[in-house]
Amino acid sequence: MRNFLLVFAFILLGFSSLLAQVYEGTAEFDKKKMPAFIAEYSYPAAAVENAIVKRFSKLGYRPREEKGLLNRDKGFNVFAGSIMPDITEGQADFLIKVDSRSRKGNENAVLTLVVTQGGEALGRNVSASRAEKVKDFLRGLTPDVVAESLELDIKAQEEAIVKAEKKLESLKKDQADLERKIELNKQSQRDTENEIGAKKEGLDVLKSRRVIPAVPTAGQL
């Protein structure tokens, strides 16, 4: 029984390490510092961003992405006037930004979420129960993140296969070209050998026509 409990504890410890680490902080948006919820995931930033955007998309909401070189809010996805029953009652604006962070050779993601409702940002200044709802939402996003990370791995593997197949096709084409060149080279060698043989025969014919002058005798001098 004791061994079972130890194994169970290790399983829980491993599972908890996969969950998002969620805490409260601040974020700057529209030149203002606002209370924010920060979640760290042990997965690529692209997987986290895909997961949360798809979660909103399932409810019919699309983000407005802040862009532009001089835009201080660049990188934020803004879901204005959205209703997320798991977080708030009624409409709210959700400001989301996902950054990549490398740690011990692994790529982690940091998600920053600002929720504003009625001109007020949820955070320390709201009830603990409402703040905990937001944290639970971010923790509950982990299965979506895992699924999106798997999809990214699948896509990367598919792209790697396509790249390898193109390389193989190119190598086979190079081989065919080389084999054609080798065959042409062999034919050229045979033609050259025949040419050399014909020239040698001609040389022998020419040599056979040589006339050796007779050596004069003493009486002829």
Sequence and secondary structure as in RCSB ss.txt:
>XXXX:A:sequence
MRNFLLVFAFILLGFSSLLAQVYEGTAEFDKKKMPAFIAEYSYPAAAVENAIVKRFSKLGYRPREEKGLLNRDKG
FNVFAGSIMPDITEGQADFLIKVDSRSRKGNENAVLTLVVTQGGEALGRNVSASRAEKVKDFLRGLTPDVVAESL
ELDIKAQEEAIVKAEKKLESLKKDQADLERKIELNKQSQRDTENEIGAKKEGLDVLKSRRVIPAVPTAGQL
>XXXX:A:secstr
 HHHHHHHHHHHHHHHHHS EEEEEEEEETTEEEEEEEEEESS HHHHHHHHHHHHHTTT   EE   TT TTTT
 EEEEEE  TTT SS EEEEEEEEEEEETTEEEEEEEEEEEETTEE STTS HHHHHHHHHHHHTTHHHHHHHHH
HHHHHHHHHHHHHHHHHHHHHHHHHHHHHHHHHHHHHHHHHHHHHHHHHHHHHHHHHHT        GGG 
